[in-house]
Amino acid sequence: MEEKRICVLSIIIEQRGCVEQLNGYLSEYAEYIVGRMGIPYREKCVSVIAVVLDAPVPAVNALTGKIGNLSGISAKTLFSKF
């Protein structure tokens, strides 16, 4: 079994055209998601999502890469030392 790490995946949505695909990717990795918080920032016309994961590093990197390739969506991950 691969070692899991806790991390936060930060997602900024500037264009809503790929949100359905984003939610599909998050559903694919649902087994690793500990929690998710979404904040619509209407004044700036963006949405921010923070996803806490407890997952193997390759799975997190794969998810972050898939999301980062979506048009109008940015994603970055911060890993804990645990």
C-alpha positions as CSV (number, residue, x, y, z in Angstrom):
1,M,0.0,0.0,0.0
2,E,1.3,3.4,-1.0
3,E,1.9,6.0,1.7
4,K,-0.7,8.7,1.9
5,R,-0.1,12.4,2.7
6,I,-2.5,15.1,3.8
7,C,-2.7,18.1,1.4
8,V,-4.9,21.0,0.4
9,L,-5.7,21.4,-3.3
10,S,-6.6,25.0,-4.0
11,I,-8.7,25.7,-7.1
12,I,-9.6,29.0,-8.6
13,I,-12.4,29.1,-11.3
14,E,-12.3,32.1,-13.5
15,Q,-14.5,30.6,-16.3
16,R,-17.4,28.3,-15.6
17,G,-17.3,26.4,-18.9
18,C,-15.3,23.4,-17.4
19,V,-17.0,23.1,-14.0
20,E,-18.8,19.9,-14.9
21,Q,-15.5,18.3,-16.0
22,L,-13.9,19.6,-12.7
23,N,-16.6,18.0,-10.6
24,G,-16.1,14.8,-12.6
25,Y,-12.4,14.7,-11.8
26,L,-13.2,15.4,-8.1
27,S,-15.7,12.5,-8.2
28,E,-13.0,10.2,-9.6
29,Y,-10.8,10.9,-6.5
30,A,-13.7,11.0,-4.0
31,E,-12.2,8.2,-1.9
32,Y,-9.3,10.5,-1.0
33,I,-11.3,13.6,-0.2
34,V,-11.6,14.5,3.5
35,G,-13.5,17.7,2.9
36,R,-14.3,20.4,0.4
37,M,-15.2,24.1,0.8
38,G,-16.4,26.3,-2.1
39,I,-16.6,30.1,-2.0
40,P,-18.3,32.0,-4.8
41,Y,-16.7,35.5,-4.9
42,R,-19.3,37.2,-7.0
43,E,-17.7,40.7,-6.9
44,K,-14.7,39.3,-8.7
45,C,-16.6,36.8,-10.8
46,V,-14.5,33.9,-9.6
47,S,-15.0,30.9,-7.3
48,V,-12.5,29.4,-5.0
49,I,-12.5,25.8,-3.8
50,A,-10.3,24.2,-1.1
51,V,-10.2,20.4,-1.1
52,V,-8.5,18.5,1.7
53,L,-7.1,15.2,0.6
54,D,-5.5,12.2,2.3
55,A,-4.0,10.4,-0.7
56,P,-0.8,9.0,-2.3
57,V,1.3,11.7,-3.8
58,P,1.0,10.3,-7.4
59,A,-2.8,10.4,-7.1
60,V,-2.8,14.0,-5.9
61,N,-0.4,15.1,-8.7
62,A,-2.5,13.4,-11.3
63,L,-5.7,15.1,-10.0
64,T,-3.9,18.5,-9.8
65,G,-2.6,18.1,-13.3
66,K,-6.0,17.2,-14.8
67,I,-7.7,20.1,-13.1
68,G,-4.8,22.5,-14.1
69,N,-5.3,21.6,-17.7
70,L,-8.9,22.8,-17.7
71,S,-9.5,26.1,-19.5
72,G,-10.1,29.0,-17.0
73,I,-9.3,26.9,-13.9
74,S,-6.0,27.1,-11.9
75,A,-5.0,24.5,-9.3
76,K,-2.1,24.2,-6.8
77,T,-1.4,21.8,-4.0
78,L,0.2,22.2,-0.6
79,F,1.4,19.0,1.1
80,S,1.8,18.5,4.8
81,K,4.9,16.8,6.3
82,F,2.7,13.9,7.5
